[in-house]
Amino acid sequence: MSRDGRNRLAGETSPYLLQHAHNPVDWYPWGPEALERARREDKPILLSIGYSACHWCHVMAHECFEDAGIAEVLNTGFVCIKVDREERPDLDEIYMGATVALSGAGGWPMTVFLTPEREPFFAGTYFPPDDRGGMVGFRPLLARVIELWRTQRRDLVGQARQLTGHLRGRAAGGTAANGVGLPARADAAIAEATAELRDSFDPIFGGFGDAPKFPPCAALGLLMRVYRRTRDESVLEMVTRTLDGMAAGGLFDHLGGGFARYSTDERWIVPHFEKMLYDNAQLASVYLRGYQLTGAPGYERVARATLDYVVREMQATGGGYFCSTDADSEGEEGKYFVFTPKQVRDVLEPRSAQVFCAYYDVTPVGNFEGASVLNTPRSLAEVARSLGLTEERARQLLEDASERMLAVRRARVPPQLDDKVLTSWNGLMLGAMAEGARILGDERYYDSAERAARFALSTLRRADGGLYRTARGGVAKLDGYLEDYAFLADGLISLYEASCRFVTEGDPSEYVIAAKELLERLMHDFSADDGALYATAAQHEPLLLRPREGHDGALPSANAVAARALARLAHLLDRKDLRTLAHGAIAAHAGQLARAPRAFATSLEVLDMLQGGSVELVVAGTPGDAALEALLGQAARVYLPDAALAIAVPESTRKDRSLSLLRGKTPVHDAPALYICRNFTCLAPITDPVEVVPALEAVSRETAAAFATQPSPR
């Protein structure tokens, strides 16, 4: 500890670690200094893993890590290491596996006790300072661990080695070695995943399973594909009921846009109020695709509100996207977001207050600790009728009232912002922004995505072509993980496709070139012998094990996103070898996929893409031409999730000659043209925008007829 009371975390850049820099605990960041001290002094390690926006992390920090008595015990008996899980997903994954194995549950804060050799022997999540409500207190737990370390160390070390062996065996398993192959199982696995989702679907409020409910983005993406192939209305119902439920509930921020992390109840009303960049990236994409699939204007509105929120509040002037905002403000969860009727009436005229409270369900009883999380259980038309107003008048009053109440909210003390930039999350978000630009024709989203891409390629890319994991305050650091390379490459491909609509001169293929370079590096540094991809690079710091996972979590599987990026690049470059690599990355997890297909929704989307064959759309013309924009605007209306989009600019301005699908694509009689190709065999070019949607819908039907997955047998 330094003389000013700061510990070693004061030199870190992570906002989460800096939150603990003034704890009386002698915290170390993960690294050689702490690990060597544990070995030298033969002390157990107390590993605490959390993140900046985590509510219970703050609670345990206040109750335990700020307590001088507890800190003295920790400093005397342990080497204490604090980790930001967002900076170190490798450590989080390894020790979360240990926590679940030891305690039967996981979460954050994660509290793990390790031997000096970094092997876990006891773990849990949140601990109160003393025994409370059936929960073991942190103070007596520390005393017990110290006593066991002194008197029964051999047993603890043996238990730790046994658990480490289990974790290593699990990490090495899950391959196709059990004889289950792909793609022969692809259709069956997709049908089984659909059946599993149907079994857990909530037909009233949408979503899957009971509370708490998390946004099921990967599942919804898979179900949209299934509906496109089967036209099974019950599948579409699962999608729309869930999109509608999330958008109507308090999970969605009706005033400021964007989504909270999850809902604590089955009705999507009361969220855990933290807002994560990765959730909003995935949800924006899901609502954009829902809009393409159904044409529902409400989905466009939600997508726009989410992207607008990110541009306004979550993007740095330099271009990078911030990580998250906290659940708490002024020490209270949700205080920034909720209202009472009196707070509304103090600002608005009586009629406006009446409309606002009726539409957003602001009641005297409330739905969260005496206040109300805004949600919309009734349509505006129903509210207008109940108040004796026309719908148009109610809308005018509501729009004005919402703007004024948003201004009131912005005057409050806001939740803390975690303003570090993570490469992988930025890849997800710039991809979602690019989709928003391409589908909605909004150049603001393209500008946002391009600024993020330029930041990533200048600040987050190392001189040797590799990636850093994170940046903050002008400092980029830590080696990139598989998800960093995969998500950024995938996002850059989406940005290239959007650039076809917005670049007014030159050749935007620089983003394809950058994606190709990242994927080449990815295959070199992360590939396993069986085709799977490790989470860490070959040159990464040696850990207890080298993680490799194929299933989705809060983030889509990095293995699957890498495969998707490879397959998309294969479409653009006509590279069969890249398709083979994509297939191999998914097939390596065939055993686990066959046993739990629902957990592999992103992998199944990639299999669906590989099995369905390629669809290529090429526009030929002068960038920025109004006639070219008309063709692209029509093309953006159609849900074709696997279509590759490219622009054939004049030969003299091309930066990359490897986009083989551009060859021979030229304007027709000086008019911009759209070429629709399947597996590189093209239809006659289209110059009339009116013909675009029918032609693309016909291609979609042909693809469905040729490669339809079988619906669930139920």
C-alpha positions in Angstrom: 0.0 0.0 0.0 1.3 3.5 -0.8 1.5 6.3 1.7 -1.7 8.0 0.3 -3.7 4.8 1.0 -3.8 3.6 -2.6 -3.0 0.0 -3.5 -1.4 -1.4 -6.6 -4.6 -1.1 -8.6 -4.0 2.7 -8.8 -1.7 2.2 -11.8 -4.4 0.3 -13.8 -6.6 1.7 -16.5 -9.8 -0.4 -15.9 -12.5 1.7 -14.2 -13.5 -1.5 -12.2 -10.0 -1.9 -10.8 -9.6 1.8 -10.1 -12.8 1.6 -8.1 -10.9 -0.6 -5.7 -7.6 1.4 -5.7 -8.4 3.0 -2.3 -9.6 -0.2 -0.6 -7.5 -1.1 2.5 -7.1 -4.5 0.9 -3.5 -4.9 -0.6 -4.9 -5.7 -4.0 -2.6 -6.8 -6.9 -3.7 -6.9 -10.5 -3.2 -10.4 -12.1 0.4 -10.8 -13.0 3.9 -12.2 -12.2 4.4 -10.0 -9.1 1.3 -11.4 -7.3 1.8 -15.0 -8.4 5.5 -15.0 -7.4 4.7 -13.6 -4.0 2.1 -16.3 -3.4 4.7 -19.0 -4.2 7.4 -17.3 -2.2 5.4 -16.8 0.9 3.4 -20.1 0.4 0.1 -18.3 0.8 -3.3 -19.0 -0.8 -4.6 -16.5 -3.4 -7.9 -14.7 -3.0 -9.0 -14.0 -6.5 -11.9 -11.6 -6.9 -13.4 -11.1 -10.4 -16.1 -8.6 -11.3 -16.9 -5.7 -13.6 -17.7 -2.0 -13.3 -21.5 -2.2 -13.9 -22.0 -5.1 -11.5 -24.4 -4.2 -8.6 -23.5 -6.9 -6.2 -19.8 -6.3 -6.9 -20.3 -2.8 -5.5 -22.2 -4.2 -2.5 -19.5 -6.7 -1.6 -16.8 -4.1 -2.1 -18.6 -1.7 0.3 -19.4 -4.4 2.9 -16.2 -6.4 2.8 -13.3 -4.8 0.9 -13.8 -1.4 2.5 -13.9 -3.0 6.0 -10.6 -2.5 7.8 -10.9 -5.6 9.9 -11.6 -7.8 6.9 -8.8 -6.1 5.0 -6.3 -6.9 7.7 -7.2 -10.6 7.6 -6.9 -10.6 3.8 -3.6 -8.8 3.8 -2.1 -11.1 6.4 -3.4 -14.5 5.3 -3.7 -14.2 1.5 -2.3 -12.7 -1.7 -5.2 -10.7 -3.0 -5.8 -10.3 -6.8 -8.5 -8.3 -8.4 -9.5 -8.9 -12.0 -11.9 -7.1 -14.4 -13.6 -9.9 -16.2 -14.1 -7.8 -19.3 -10.4 -7.3 -19.6 -9.5 -10.9 -18.9 -12.3 -13.2 -20.3 -9.8 -16.1 -20.2 -9.4 -15.9 -16.4 -13.1 -15.4 -16.0 -14.0 -18.4 -18.1 -11.5 -20.7 -16.3 -12.5 -19.7 -12.8 -16.2 -19.5 -13.5 -16.0 -23.1 -14.5 -14.4 -23.9 -11.2 -17.0 -21.8 -9.3 -19.9 -23.6 -10.9 -18.3 -27.0 -10.3 -17.6 -26.2 -6.6 -20.8 -24.3 -5.7 -23.3 -25.3 -8.3 -23.9 -21.7 -9.5 -21.9 -18.8 -10.9 -22.1 -15.1 -11.2 -20.3 -11.9 -10.1 -18.6 -11.0 -8.0 -16.7 -14.2 -8.3 -14.7 -15.2 -5.2 -12.2 -17.9 -5.7 -9.5 -19.3 -3.4 -6.4 -20.7 -5.2 -3.2 -22.5 -4.3 0.0 -20.7 -5.1 0.0 -22.8 -8.3 -3.3 -21.0 -9.3 -5.4 -24.1 -8.8 -8.9 -23.5 -7.3 -10.0 -25.2 -4.1 -13.0 -23.2 -3.0 -15.3 -20.7 -4.7 -18.5 -18.7 -4.5 -20.0 -15.5 -5.6 -21.3 -12.7 -3.3 -20.6 -13.1 0.4 -22.0 -10.8 3.1 -19.5 -9.7 5.8 -21.0 -12.0 8.4 -23.4 -14.9 8.4 -26.8 -13.6 7.3 -30.0 -15.2 6.1 -28.5 -18.6 5.6 -25.5 -17.2 3.8 -22.0 -17.8 5.0 -20.3 -14.6 6.0 -17.0 -13.5 4.4 -15.3 -12.9 7.7 -15.9 -16.4 9.1 -15.1 -17.9 5.7 -11.7 -16.3 5.7 -10.9 -17.6 9.1 -12.0 -21.1 8.1 -9.9 -21.1 4.9 -6.8 -19.9 6.9 -7.3 -22.6 9.5 -7.7 -25.3 6.8 -4.7 -24.0 4.9 -2.7 -24.4 8.1 -4.0 -27.8 9.2 -5.3 -29.6 6.1 -3.3 -28.2 3.3 -2.6 -31.5 1.7 -6.4 -32.2 1.4 -7.0 -28.7 -0.1 -4.2 -29.1 -2.6 -5.4 -32.5 -3.6 -8.9 -31.2 -4.1 -7.5 -28.3 -6.2 -5.5 -30.7 -8.4 -8.5 -33.0 -8.9 -10.8 -30.0 -9.9 -8.1 -28.7 -12.2 -7.9 -32.1 -13.9 -11.6 -32.0 -14.4 -11.6 -28.6 -15.9 -8.7 -29.5 -18.3 -10.6 -32.6 -19.4 -13.7 -30.7 -20.0 -11.8 -28.1 -22.0 -10.2 -30.8 -24.2 -13.6 -32.6 -24.8 -16.6 -31.7 -26.8 -15.2 -32.5 -30.3 -16.6 -34.6 -33.1 -14.6 -37.6 -31.8 -17.8 -39.3 -30.7 -18.7 -40.0 -34.3 -21.4 -37.4 -34.7 -20.6 -35.4 -37.8 -21.7 -32.3 -39.7 -23.4 -31.2 -41.8 -25.4 -34.4 -41.9 -26.8 -33.4 -38.4 -27.4 -29.8 -39.3 -31.1 -30.0 -40.1 -31.8 -32.3 -37.3 -29.9 -30.1 -34.8 -31.7 -27.0 -36.0 -35.1 -28.8 -35.6 -34.1 -30.0 -32.2 -33.0 -26.5 -31.1 -36.3 -25.1 -32.4 -38.2 -27.8 -30.4 -36.3 -27.0 -27.2 -37.1 -23.3 -27.6 -40.8 -24.1 -28.3 -40.9 -26.1 -25.0 -39.6 -23.2 -22.9 -41.3 -20.4 -24.8 -43.5 -18.0 -22.8 -46.6 -17.5 -25.0 -47.9 -14.6 -22.9 -44.9 -12.3 -22.5 -42.4 -13.8 -24.9 -38.9 -15.1 -24.1 -37.8 -18.5 -23.0 -37.9 -19.9 -19.5 -38.8 -18.3 -16.2 -37.4 -15.1 -14.6 -34.9 -13.7 -14.7 -35.1 -13.3 -18.4 -32.2 -12.4 -20.6 -32.5 -11.1 -24.2 -32.3 -14.3 -26.3 -30.6 -12.7 -29.3 -28.9 -15.8 -30.6 -32.1 -17.9 -30.3 -34.1 -15.2 -32.1 -31.6 -15.0 -34.9 -31.8 -18.8 -35.4 -35.6 -18.8 -35.3 -35.8 -16.0 -38.0 -33.8 -18.3 -40.3 -36.0 -21.2 -39.4 -39.1 -19.2 -40.3 -37.6 -18.0 -43.6 -37.1 -21.7 -44.5 -40.3 -23.2 -43.2 -42.9 -20.4 -43.0 -44.0 -22.0 -39.8 -46.2 -19.3 -38.1 -45.6 -20.7 -34.7 -41.9 -20.0 -35.1 -42.6 -16.5 -36.2 -44.8 -16.1 -33.1 -41.9 -16.9 -30.8 -39.9 -14.2 -32.5 -42.5 -11.5 -32.6 -43.9 -12.1 -29.1 -40.4 -11.9 -27.7 -39.5 -8.7 -29.6 -42.8 -7.1 -28.6 -42.4 -8.1 -25.0 -38.9 -6.8 -24.6 -39.8 -3.5 -26.4 -42.9 -2.9 -24.3 -41.3 -3.7 -20.9 -38.9 -1.8 -18.7 -36.0 -3.7 -20.2 -36.1 -1.1 -22.9 -35.4 2.5 -21.9 -38.4 4.3 -23.3 -37.0 7.7 -22.8 -33.3 7.4 -23.6 -33.2 4.3 -25.8 -31.2 1.2 -25.4 -31.7 -1.9 -23.3 -30.8 -3.0 -19.8 -28.9 -6.2 -19.1 -31.9 -8.5 -18.1 -35.3 -8.5 -16.6 -35.8 -9.7 -13.0 -39.4 -10.7 -13.8 -41.2 -12.7 -16.4 -43.0 -9.7 -17.9 -39.8 -7.8 -18.9 -40.9 -4.9 -16.6 -38.2 -4.5 -13.9 -34.7 -4.7 -15.3 -31.3 -5.0 -13.7 -30.5 -1.5 -14.8 -27.0 -1.8 -16.0 -26.6 -1.2 -19.8 -24.0 -3.2 -21.6 -22.6 -2.4 -25.0 -22.7 -6.0 -26.2 -26.4 -6.4 -25.4 -27.3 -3.3 -27.3 -25.3 -4.3 -30.3 -27.0 -7.7 -30.5 -30.5 -6.3 -29.8 -30.1 -3.6 -32.4 -29.2 -6.3 -35.0 -32.1 -8.5 -33.9 -34.7 -5.7 -34.2 -33.3 -4.6 -37.6 -33.7 -8.1 -38.9 -37.1 -8.4 -37.3 -38.0 -5.2 -39.2 -36.8 -6.7 -42.5 -38.6 -10.0 -41.8 -42.0 -8.5 -40.8 -42.0 -4.8 -41.9 -43.2 -3.9 -38.4 -42.5 -0.1 -37.9 -42.2 -0.7 -34.1 -39.1 -2.8 -34.7 -37.5 0.0 -36.8 -38.3 2.5 -34.0 -36.6 0.3 -31.3 -33.6 -0.3 -33.5 -33.2 3.4 -34.2 -33.7 4.4 -30.5 -31.0 1.8 -29.5 -28.5 3.0 -32.1 -29.2 6.6 -31.3 -28.6 6.0 -27.7 -25.2 4.4 -28.4 -24.1 7.2 -30.7 -25.2 9.9 -28.2 -24.0 8.4 -24.9 -21.7 5.4 -25.6 -19.2 6.6 -28.3 -16.0 8.6 -27.6 -15.0 11.5 -29.7 -12.2 9.3 -31.0 -14.6 6.7 -32.3 -14.4 3.9 -29.8 -17.6 2.6 -28.0 -17.6 2.5 -24.2 -18.4 -0.6 -22.3 -21.3 0.0 -20.0 -23.2 2.2 -17.5 -23.9 1.1 -14.0 -27.1 -0.2 -12.4 -26.7 2.2 -9.5 -26.7 6.0 -9.1 -26.3 7.8 -5.8 -25.8 4.4 -4.2 -29.3 3.2 -5.2 -30.1 0.7 -7.9 -32.3 2.1 -10.7 -32.7 5.6 -9.1 -31.8 7.4 -12.3 -34.5 5.7 -14.4 -37.7 5.5 -12.2 -40.5 8.0 -11.6 -43.4 8.6 -9.3 -46.6 10.3 -10.3 -45.7 13.3 -8.1 -42.3 13.7 -10.0 -44.2 13.7 -13.2 -46.9 16.2 -12.1 -44.2 18.5 -10.7 -43.0 19.0 -14.3 -45.9 18.5 -16.7 -49.3 20.2 -17.1 -52.1 18.0 -15.8 -53.3 16.6 -19.1 -49.7 15.8 -20.3 -49.0 14.2 -16.9 -52.1 12.1 -17.2 -51.1 10.8 -20.7 -47.5 10.2 -19.6 -48.5 8.3 -16.5 -51.2 6.3 -18.3 -49.0 5.3 -21.2 -45.9 4.5 -19.3 -47.6 2.8 -16.3 -46.5 5.3 -13.7 -48.7 4.6 -10.7 -48.9 5.5 -7.0 -48.0 1.9 -6.0 -45.2 1.6 -8.5 -43.5 -1.5 -9.7 -40.0 -1.0 -8.2 -39.5 0.0 -4.6 -42.4 2.5 -4.5 -41.5 4.1 -7.9 -42.3 3.0 -11.5 -40.0 1.6 -14.2 -41.5 3.0 -17.4 -43.2 0.3 -19.5 -46.1 0.3 -22.0 -48.7 -2.4 -21.2 -51.3 -0.6 -23.4 -51.2 0.9 -26.8 -51.4 4.6 -27.3 -54.7 4.1 -29.0 -56.1 2.4 -25.9 -54.7 5.1 -23.6 -56.2 7.8 -25.8 -59.6 6.2 -25.7 -59.5 5.8 -21.9 -58.7 9.5 -21.6 -61.2 10.7 -24.1 -58.5 11.9 -26.6 -57.8 11.4 -30.2 -54.8 9.2 -30.8 -53.1 12.0 -32.6 -53.6 14.4 -29.7 -52.4 11.8 -27.2 -49.3 11.3 -29.4 -48.5 15.0 -29.4 -48.9 15.3 -25.7 -46.8 12.1 -25.1 -43.9 13.2 -27.3 -43.7 16.6 -25.7 -44.0 15.1 -22.2 -41.3 12.4 -23.0 -38.8 15.1 -24.1 -39.4 17.1 -21.0 -39.1 14.1 -18.6 -36.0 13.0 -20.4 -34.5 16.4 -19.7 -35.5 16.0 -16.0 -33.8 12.6 -15.9 -30.6 14.0 -17.5 -30.4 16.5 -14.7 -30.1 13.7 -12.2 -26.8 12.1 -11.1 -26.2 9.6 -13.8 -25.0 6.0 -13.4 -21.2 5.6 -13.6 -19.8 5.1 -17.1 -17.2 2.4 -17.8 -15.4 4.2 -20.5 -12.8 1.6 -21.5 -13.0 0.3 -25.0 -13.0 -3.4 -25.7 -12.1 -4.6 -29.2 -14.6 -7.4 -29.4 -17.5 -5.4 -28.1 -16.6 -2.6 -30.5 -16.6 -5.1 -33.4 -20.2 -6.2 -32.4 -21.4 -2.6 -32.2 -19.8 -1.3 -35.4 -21.3 -4.3 -37.1 -24.7 -3.4 -35.7 -24.3 0.3 -36.7 -23.3 -0.8 -40.2 -26.4 -2.9 -40.4 -28.5 0.0 -39.3 -26.9 2.2 -41.9 -27.4 -0.3 -44.7 -31.0 -1.4 -43.8 -32.4 2.0 -42.7 -30.4 4.2 -45.1 -29.2 6.4 -42.3 -25.8 7.9 -42.8 -25.3 8.8 -39.2 -25.0 5.2 -38.3 -22.5 4.7 -41.1 -20.4 7.6 -39.8 -20.5 6.1 -36.3 -19.4 2.6 -37.5 -16.7 4.1 -39.7 -15.3 6.2 -36.8 -15.2 3.1 -34.6 -13.5 1.0 -37.3 -10.8 3.6 -37.8 -10.2 3.8 -34.1 -9.9 0.0 -33.9 -7.6 -0.2 -36.9 -5.3 2.6 -35.7 -5.4 2.3 -31.9 -6.4 -1.3 -31.1 -4.2 -2.9 -33.8 -0.6 -3.5 -33.0 2.3 -2.7 -35.3 2.7 -6.4 -36.0 -0.9 -6.7 -37.2 -2.2 -8.3 -34.0 -4.8 -6.8 -31.7 -4.9 -5.3 -28.3 -7.8 -6.3 -26.0 -8.6 -2.9 -24.5 -7.8 0.8 -24.6 -8.5 3.7 -22.2 -7.0 7.1 -21.8 -4.8 6.8 -24.7 -3.3 3.5 -23.5 -4.0 0.2 -25.4 -2.9 -3.0 -23.7 -3.3 -6.7 -23.2 -3.2 -9.3 -26.0 -6.3 -9.8 -28.0 -8.5 -12.9 -27.7 -10.3 -14.9 -30.3 -13.4 -12.9 -29.8 -11.5 -9.7 -30.5 -10.3 -10.9 -33.9 -13.6 -12.6 -34.8 -16.0 -9.9 -33.8 -13.9 -7.1 -35.4 -13.4 -9.0 -38.6 -17.1 -9.8 -38.8 -18.0 -6.1 -38.1 -15.6 -4.9 -40.8 -17.3 -7.1 -43.4 -20.7 -5.6 -42.4 -19.1 -2.1 -42.7 -17.9 -2.9 -46.2 -21.4 -4.0 -47.2 -22.9 -0.7 -45.7 -20.2 1.3 -47.5 -21.7 0.3 -50.8 -24.5 2.6 -49.9 -22.6 5.5 -48.5 -19.1 5.9 -49.9 -19.3 8.5 -52.6 -15.9 8.1 -54.2 -13.0 5.6 -54.3 -13.1 2.0 -53.2 -14.3 0.9 -49.8 -12.7 -2.6 -50.0 -10.1 -1.5 -47.4 -12.5 -3.0 -44.8 -12.5 -6.3 -46.6 -8.7 -6.2 -46.8 -8.5 -5.5 -43.0 -11.0 -8.3 -42.2 -9.0 -10.7 -44.4 -5.7 -9.8 -42.6 -7.4 -10.3 -39.2 -8.8 -13.7 -40.1 -5.5 -14.8 -41.5 -3.9 -13.9 -38.2 -6.7 -15.6 -36.3 -6.2 -18.9 -38.1 -2.5 -18.7 -37.5 -2.6 -17.9 -33.8 -5.8 -19.6 -32.5 -6.3 -22.8 -34.5 -6.5 -26.2 -32.9 -5.5 -29.4 -34.7 -9.1 -30.6 -35.0 -10.3 -27.3 -36.6 -11.7 -25.6 -33.5 -10.4 -22.3 -32.3 -8.9 -21.6 -28.9 -10.0 -18.6 -27.0 -6.3 -17.5 -26.5 -3.5 -17.2 -28.9 -0.6 -19.7 -29.1 1.7 -17.0 -27.6 -0.6 -16.1 -24.8 0.4 -16.3 -21.1 0.3 -19.9 -19.9 -2.7 -20.5 -17.7 -4.3 -23.6 -16.0 -5.8 -24.5 -19.4 -6.4 -23.1 -22.8 -10.1 -22.5 -23.2 -12.0 -23.4 -26.3 -15.8 -23.2 -26.4 -18.4 -23.4 -29.0 -21.6 -22.5 -27.1 -23.1 -19.1 -26.8 -23.2 -17.1 -23.6 -24.0 -13.4 -23.0 -21.8 -13.0 -26.1 -22.2 -15.1 -29.2 -19.7 -17.9 -29.5 -16.4 -16.5 -30.7 -15.7 -19.8 -32.5 -19.0 -19.5 -34.4 -18.5 -15.8 -35.2 -15.1 -16.5 -36.5 -16.6 -19.2 -38.7 -19.3 -16.8 -39.9 -16.7 -14.2 -40.8 -14.7 -16.8 -42.7 -17.8 -17.9 -44.6 -18.8 -14.3 -45.4 -15.3 -13.6 -46.7 -15.5 -16.8 -48.7 -18.5 -15.4 -50.5 -16.8 -12.1 -51.3 -13.5 -13.7 -52.4 -14.8 -17.0 -53.9 -12.5 -18.9 -51.5 -13.6 -22.5 -50.9 -10.7 -22.9 -48.5 -12.3 -20.4 -46.2 -15.6 -22.2 -46.3 -13.8 -25.4 -45.3 -12.2 -23.7 -42.4 -15.5 -22.3 -41.3 -17.1 -25.7 -41.4 -14.2 -27.2 -39.5 -14.6 -24.7 -36.6 -18.2 -25.7 -36.2 -17.7 -29.4 -36.8 -15.1 -29.6 -34.0 -17.9 -29.0 -31.5 -20.3 -31.5 -33.1 -20.5 -33.7 -30.1 -21.6 -31.0 -27.7 -23.8 -29.4 -30.4 -25.7 -32.7 -30.9 -26.3 -33.0 -27.1 -27.4 -29.4 -26.5 -28.3 -27.7 -29.8 -30.1 -24.8 -28.3 -26.8 -23.6 -26.6 -25.2 -23.5 -30.0 -27.6 -21.2 -31.8 -24.9 -19.1 -33.5 -23.1 -22.2 -34.6 -26.4 -23.5 -36.1 -26.9 -20.2 -37.9 -23.5 -20.6 -39.5 -24.3 -24.2 -40.5 -27.6 -23.0 -42.0 -25.5 -20.4 -44.0 -23.0 -23.0 -45.2 -25.6 -25.5 -46.1 -27.8 -23.0 -48.0 -25.1 -22.0 -50.4 -24.2 -18.4 -51.2 -26.2 -15.5 -52.5 -24.2 -12.6 -53.9 -25.5 -9.1 -54.6 -23.3 -6.8 -56.6 -24.2 -3.3 -57.5 -22.3 -1.6 -60.4 -22.3 2.1 -60.8 -20.9 5.3 -59.5 -20.8 5.6 -55.7 -23.2 8.2 -54.4 -25.4 8.1 -57.6 -29.1 8.5 -56.7 -30.1 5.7 -59.0 -27.6 3.4 -57.3 -29.0 4.3 -53.9 -32.5 3.5 -55.1 -31.4 -0.1 -56.0 -29.6 -0.5 -52.7 -32.6 0.9 -50.7 -34.9 -1.7 -52.2 -32.4 -4.5 -51.6 -32.2 -3.5 -48.0 -35.9 -4.2 -47.4 -35.5 -7.9 -47.9 -34.4 -10.3 -45.2 -31.6 -12.3 -46.8 -29.3 -13.1 -43.9 -26.6 -14.9 -45.9 -26.4 -12.5 -48.9 -22.9 -11.0 -49.6 -23.1 -7.4 -50.8 -20.4 -5.8 -52.9 -20.0 -2.7 -55.1 -18.2 -2.9 -58.4 -16.4 0.4 -58.7 -14.4 1.4 -61.8 -11.2 -0.8 -62.3 -9.0 2.3 -62.0 -10.1 2.9 -58.3 -10.1 -0.6 -57.0 -7.7 -1.3 -54.0 -8.2 -5.0 -53.9 -8.4 -7.3 -57.0 -9.3 -10.4 -55.0 -13.0 -9.7 -54.9 -13.7 -12.1 -57.7 -17.4 -11.7 -57.7 -16.9 -8.1 -59.1 -15.4 -9.3 -62.3 -17.6 -8.5 -65.3 -20.1 -6.5 -63.3 -20.6 -3.2 -65.0 -23.5 -0.7 -65.4 -26.0 -1.4 -68.1 -26.2 1.3 -70.7 -24.6 3.7 -68.2 -27.4 2.9 -65.7 -26.5 1.4 -62.3 -27.3 -2.3 -62.1 -27.9 -4.9 -59.5 -26.6 -8.4 -60.1 -28.2 -11.2 -58.1 -26.1 -14.4 -58.1 -26.4 -17.7 -56.4 -23.2 -19.7 -56.0 -21.6 -17.2 -58.5 -24.2 -17.9 -61.2 -25.9 -14.6 -61.9 -29.4 -13.6 -63.1 -29.8 -10.8 -65.7 -28.9 -7.5 -64.1 -31.7 -5.3 -62.8 -31.7 -1.5 -63.4 -35.3 -0.8 -62.3 -35.7 -0.5 -58.5 -39.3 -1.8 -58.7 -38.0 -5.2 -59.8 -35.5 -5.6 -56.9 -37.8 -6.8 -54.1 -39.7 -9.4 -56.1 -36.4 -10.8 -57.5 -34.8 -11.1 -54.1 -37.9 -12.6 -52.6 -37.9 -15.2 -55.4 -34.3 -16.0 -54.6 -35.1 -16.4 -50.9 -38.0 -18.8 -51.8 -35.7 -20.8 -54.1 -33.1 -21.1 -51.3 -35.7 -22.2 -48.8 -37.1 -24.8 -51.2 -33.7 -26.3 -51.9 -32.3 -26.3 -48.4 -35.3 -26.2 -46.1 -34.7 -27.5 -42.6 -37.4 -29.8 -41.3 -39.8 -28.2 -38.7 -40.1 -29.6 -35.3 -42.0 -32.9 -35.2 -44.3 -31.6 -32.5 
